[in-house]
Amino acid sequence: MLKISNFQFTEEQTTLLESIKKHVKDTRVVERLRTDRTEHIDKFTEVLEEVNFPEDDLSENQIDKLFWHMRRVMHNRALGSNLYSSIGIQSFNNGLRILFDESISLVRRIDSFLTLGGIGRVTTSHFLFMRNPEKYPLTTMATREVLGLDESQLTDAVDDASQIYNIATNNPQHERTIKILGDIVIFSKAKEILEVNDFYAVNLLLWDESRERTIPESNEDLEEYQDSLMLASRESDLQEYLANHPNLIEEGLELIEKEKPVGSAGRIDLLMRDSTGRNVVVETKKGRSNDSVVGQTSRYMGWVSQNMDGPVRGIIVVADPDDRLLLAVAAHPTLSVKYYRKFYRLSDNPFNDNS
């Protein structure tokens, strides 16, 4: 446990955390913690172990697998092939090797990783968290804003971090590093109040609180909020919502399994069954999607046709129309597109600006 001497939550912030703590034993929260930890955080470690990292290098495909599991925990736009292609896969491997080496001081590890192109504060904390969620928090702007910290508290957190990690606060070389270390101080204090075992629980509880308090109270602001929420939402949020409300996609649909593993073909976002007994593969995509999703969905449909009883069809759920996507879908009579907006209202036709 970190020896935190300066940073303290205010009475109001402590009351908020105490109220959030009541949700820790909620069966839905417990299930999300168990499922996400098993399917994504532990799978992240498995990928590293399979390749014998850090002794051996990760290939592009293996790095992409790491990114996939990381994005399932938190949507992070920085996690793409450009992250390693711009600096070279060898440099990326070396940077990640140093970041995960617990024999090196945390300050030096973070300093080194931040020198890689395209790496920032959130992505660094994301990697550390995935490697050891008991020790390192996953910090985002949304979860920080929930706490409502003032400048004096941020300064106290940095002062604590400078003492704990023996780092100078006025050294420009450590400017971003000290902020990450300050986040560790803040979220360690929150973890202590919430009385949870790892930082994933802290992040999940604060994320849920963030989404609840973002909804405007005035009706005149609600419409704008609904649009922005849908278009900024994570794919996993959309999947979760549609899994719980399959009738929004089509009347009579029933969920069979969410994120169903289908061997080398990947994972089906939502596997459902319609009112006629036909299997339905539902693939969700945030915002606009190109025609590559057609091949992905067809692959899943092929697996279902070979491994499950009954016929199969597919539905691709996107926010915005794309000409290439529609042309590709037109060649597949058992594949259709639906569009979402405003709290996952779905339609067979694209929404216009006034809908």
C-alpha positions in Angstrom: 0.0 0.0 0.0 1.3 3.4 -0.9 2.2 5.8 1.9 0.0 8.7 1.0 0.5 11.7 3.3 -0.6 14.8 1.4 -3.5 13.8 -0.8 -7.0 13.6 0.7 -10.5 13.5 -0.7 -12.9 16.1 0.5 -15.8 15.1 2.7 -18.2 15.4 -0.3 -15.9 13.2 -2.4 -15.6 10.7 0.3 -19.4 10.6 0.7 -19.7 10.0 -3.1 -17.2 7.1 -3.0 -19.0 5.6 0.0 -22.3 5.7 -1.9 -20.7 4.1 -4.9 -19.3 1.4 -2.7 -22.8 0.1 -2.1 -22.8 -1.2 -5.7 -19.8 -3.4 -5.2 -21.9 -6.3 -4.1 -24.5 -5.8 -6.9 -24.7 -9.1 -8.8 -24.6 -7.4 -12.1 -21.4 -5.5 -11.2 -19.8 -8.7 -9.8 -20.7 -10.6 -13.1 -19.1 -7.8 -15.2 -16.0 -7.9 -13.1 -15.7 -11.7 -13.4 -16.5 -11.8 -17.1 -14.3 -9.0 -18.2 -11.4 -10.1 -16.1 -11.6 -13.7 -17.4 -12.2 -12.9 -21.0 -10.0 -9.9 -21.5 -7.5 -9.1 -18.8 -6.4 -12.7 -18.3 -6.5 -13.3 -22.0 -4.1 -10.3 -22.4 -1.6 -12.1 -20.1 -2.1 -15.4 -22.0 -1.1 -13.8 -25.3 2.2 -12.6 -23.6 2.8 -16.0 -22.2 2.2 -17.9 -25.4 4.9 -16.0 -27.2 7.2 -16.1 -24.1 7.3 -12.3 -23.9 9.6 -10.5 -22.9 12.2 -13.1 -23.8 10.8 -13.2 -27.4 9.3 -10.5 -29.5 5.6 -10.1 -30.2 4.5 -10.2 -33.8 2.1 -7.7 -35.4 -0.7 -10.3 -35.1 0.0 -10.9 -31.4 0.2 -7.1 -30.7 -3.2 -6.7 -32.5 -4.5 -9.5 -30.2 -3.3 -7.5 -27.2 -5.0 -4.4 -28.5 -8.3 -6.3 -29.1 -8.5 -7.4 -25.5 -7.5 -3.9 -24.3 -10.2 -2.3 -26.3 -12.8 -4.7 -24.9 -12.0 -3.3 -21.4 -11.9 0.4 -22.5 -12.3 1.8 -26.0 -9.0 3.5 -26.8 -8.6 5.0 -30.3 -4.8 5.0 -30.0 -4.7 1.2 -30.1 -4.2 0.5 -33.8 -1.5 -0.8 -36.1 -0.2 2.8 -36.6 0.9 2.7 -33.0 3.7 0.3 -33.8 4.1 0.7 -37.5 5.1 4.4 -37.2 8.0 3.6 -34.8 8.8 0.0 -36.0 7.7 -3.2 -34.4 11.1 -3.7 -32.8 11.0 -0.4 -31.0 7.5 -1.1 -29.8 8.6 -4.4 -28.4 11.5 -2.9 -26.6 9.4 -0.1 -25.2 6.8 -2.6 -23.9 9.5 -4.8 -22.5 10.9 -2.0 -20.4 7.4 -0.9 -19.3 6.6 -4.4 -18.0 10.0 -4.9 -16.3 9.3 -4.6 -12.5 13.1 -4.7 -11.8 13.4 -1.2 -13.3 12.0 1.9 -11.5 8.5 2.8 -12.5 9.6 6.4 -13.3 12.2 5.2 -15.8 9.8 2.7 -17.3 7.1 5.3 -17.9 9.6 7.9 -19.1 10.9 5.4 -21.7 7.5 4.3 -22.9 6.3 7.9 -23.3 9.1 8.5 -25.7 7.5 6.2 -28.3 5.4 8.1 -30.9 1.7 8.2 -30.3 1.9 7.1 -26.7 0.1 9.2 -24.1 -1.0 9.3 -20.5 -4.2 7.1 -20.9 -2.5 4.5 -23.2 0.4 4.1 -20.8 -1.9 3.6 -17.8 -4.0 1.2 -20.0 -0.9 -1.1 -20.7 0.2 -1.0 -17.0 -3.3 -1.8 -15.9 -3.7 -4.7 -18.3 -0.4 -6.2 -17.1 -1.2 -5.8 -13.3 -4.7 -4.5 -12.4 -4.0 -5.0 -8.7 -1.2 -2.6 -8.8 -1.9 0.0 -11.5 -5.1 1.9 -12.2 -6.7 2.5 -15.6 -7.3 6.3 -15.6 -9.4 8.2 -18.0 -10.7 11.8 -18.2 -14.3 10.5 -17.5 -13.3 8.7 -14.3 -11.1 11.6 -13.1 -13.9 14.0 -13.7 -16.3 12.0 -11.5 -14.1 12.7 -8.5 -14.2 16.4 -9.1 -10.7 17.1 -7.9 -9.5 20.7 -7.5 -6.0 22.0 -8.3 -4.8 21.8 -4.8 -5.7 18.1 -4.6 -3.9 17.4 -7.9 -0.8 19.2 -6.5 -1.0 17.2 -3.3 -1.2 14.0 -5.4 1.9 15.0 -7.4 3.8 15.9 -4.2 3.0 12.4 -2.8 4.1 10.8 -6.0 7.4 12.7 -6.0 8.1 11.4 -2.5 6.9 7.8 -3.1 8.8 7.4 -6.4 11.7 9.8 -5.7 11.0 12.0 -8.7 11.5 15.8 -9.1 8.2 17.6 -9.9 9.9 20.5 -11.7 11.9 18.4 -14.2 10.4 18.9 -17.7 11.6 15.3 -18.7 9.1 13.9 -16.2 6.2 16.2 -16.9 3.8 13.5 -18.2 5.2 10.8 -16.0 4.5 12.7 -12.8 0.8 13.1 -13.8 0.5 9.3 -14.3 2.1 8.7 -10.9 -0.2 11.3 -9.4 -3.2 9.3 -10.9 -1.8 6.2 -9.1 -1.9 8.1 -5.8 -5.5 9.4 -6.4 -6.9 6.1 -7.5 -5.1 4.1 -4.8 -6.9 6.3 -2.3 -10.2 5.6 -4.0 -9.5 1.9 -4.1 -8.9 2.0 -0.3 -12.3 3.7 0.3 -14.2 1.4 -2.1 -12.6 -1.7 -0.4 -12.1 -3.6 -3.7 -9.3 -5.9 -4.7 -8.2 -4.4 -7.9 -8.3 -1.3 -10.0 -10.7 -2.7 -12.6 -13.4 -2.6 -10.0 -12.5 1.1 -9.3 -12.7 1.9 -13.0 -15.9 0.1 -13.5 -17.7 1.7 -10.6 -16.5 5.2 -11.5 -17.3 4.7 -15.2 -20.9 3.7 -14.3 -21.2 6.8 -12.1 -19.9 8.9 -14.9 -22.5 7.7 -17.3 -25.3 8.2 -14.8 -24.4 11.7 -13.9 -23.9 12.8 -17.5 -27.6 12.8 -18.4 -28.9 16.4 -18.5 -31.8 17.4 -16.2 -33.3 19.9 -18.7 -35.4 18.6 -21.5 -34.0 21.1 -24.0 -30.5 19.6 -23.5 -31.6 16.0 -23.6 -31.8 15.7 -27.4 -28.3 16.9 -28.0 -27.0 14.7 -25.2 -28.7 11.6 -26.7 -27.0 12.1 -30.1 -23.6 12.7 -28.6 -23.8 9.8 -26.3 -24.7 7.3 -29.0 -21.9 8.4 -31.4 -19.3 8.5 -28.7 -20.3 5.3 -27.0 -18.1 2.2 -26.9 -19.0 -0.8 -29.1 -19.2 -2.9 -25.9 -21.9 -0.5 -24.5 -23.9 -0.9 -27.7 -23.5 -4.7 -27.5 -24.6 -4.8 -23.9 -27.7 -2.7 -24.5 -28.8 -4.7 -27.6 -28.2 -7.9 -25.7 -30.6 -6.8 -23.1 -33.1 -5.3 -25.6 -33.0 -7.6 -28.7 -36.5 -6.4 -29.7 -34.9 -3.1 -30.7 -33.2 -4.9 -33.5 -36.2 -6.9 -34.6 -39.4 -8.0 -33.0 -39.1 -11.6 -31.8 -35.3 -11.9 -31.5 -33.9 -13.8 -28.5 -30.3 -13.7 -27.3 -28.4 -17.0 -27.5 -25.0 -15.8 -26.4 -23.0 -12.5 -26.3 -19.4 -12.4 -27.6 -19.6 -16.1 -28.6 -16.2 -17.6 -29.4 -16.1 -19.3 -32.7 -12.6 -20.8 -32.9 -10.3 -19.2 -35.5 -13.2 -17.3 -36.9 -13.1 -14.9 -33.9 -16.0 -13.9 -31.7 -19.6 -13.1 -32.7 -20.8 -9.9 -31.0 -24.4 -11.2 -30.5 -25.7 -14.6 -31.6 -29.5 -14.6 -31.6 -32.5 -16.5 -32.8 -35.5 -15.0 -34.6 -39.2 -15.9 -34.3 -39.0 -18.5 -37.1 -36.1 -20.3 -35.4 -33.4 -19.0 -37.7 -30.0 -18.2 -36.2 -29.0 -14.5 -36.4 -25.5 -13.2 -36.3 -25.4 -9.5 -35.1 -22.3 -7.5 -35.6 -22.1 -4.0 -34.0 -19.9 -1.2 -35.1 -19.5 2.2 -33.6 -20.2 5.1 -36.0 -19.6 4.5 -39.7 -18.2 1.1 -40.8 -16.6 0.2 -44.1 -17.3 -2.9 -46.2 -14.7 -5.1 -44.4 -17.4 -5.9 -41.8 -19.3 -7.8 -44.4 -16.5 -10.4 -44.7 -16.2 -10.6 -41.0 -19.9 -11.2 -40.5 -20.0 -13.7 -43.4 -17.2 -15.6 -41.7 -19.3 -15.8 -38.5 -22.3 -16.9 -40.5 -20.3 -19.6 -42.2 -19.2 -21.0 -38.8 -22.8 -21.0 -37.5 -24.1 -22.8 -40.6 -21.4 -25.5 -40.2 -21.7 -25.9 -36.4 -25.3 -25.2 -35.5 -28.7 -26.5 -36.5 -30.9 -24.4 -38.8 -30.4 -21.6 -41.3 -28.5 -18.4 -40.5 -28.7 -14.8 -41.5 -26.8 -11.7 -40.4 -27.5 -8.1 -39.3 -24.8 -5.4 -39.2 -25.6 -2.5 -36.8 -23.9 0.9 -37.6 -24.6 4.6 -36.9 -24.0 6.0 -40.4 -24.5 4.8 -43.9 -21.5 3.9 -46.1 -21.9 3.4 -49.9 -19.2 0.6 -50.1 -20.8 -1.2 -47.1 -24.3 -1.1 -48.7 -22.9 -2.3 -52.1 -21.2 -5.2 -50.4 -24.3 -6.1 -48.4 -26.4 -6.0 -51.6 -24.6 -9.1 -52.8 -25.6 -11.1 -49.7 -29.4 -11.7 -49.6 -29.2 -13.1 -46.0 -27.4 -10.0 -44.7 -28.9 -6.7 -43.8 -27.9 -3.4 -42.2 -29.6 -1.4 -39.4 -28.7 2.0 -38.0 -28.7 3.2 -34.4 -29.1 6.6 -32.8 -30.6 8.2 -29.7 -30.3 5.5 -27.1 -30.0 2.7 -29.6 -33.2 3.3 -31.6 -32.8 1.2 -34.7 -34.2 1.6 -38.2 -34.0 -0.2 -41.6 -33.1 3.2 -43.1 -30.4 5.8 -42.3 -31.4 8.6 -40.0 -31.4 12.2 -41.3 -30.5 15.2 -39.3 -34.0 15.8 -38.2 -34.8 12.2 -37.1 
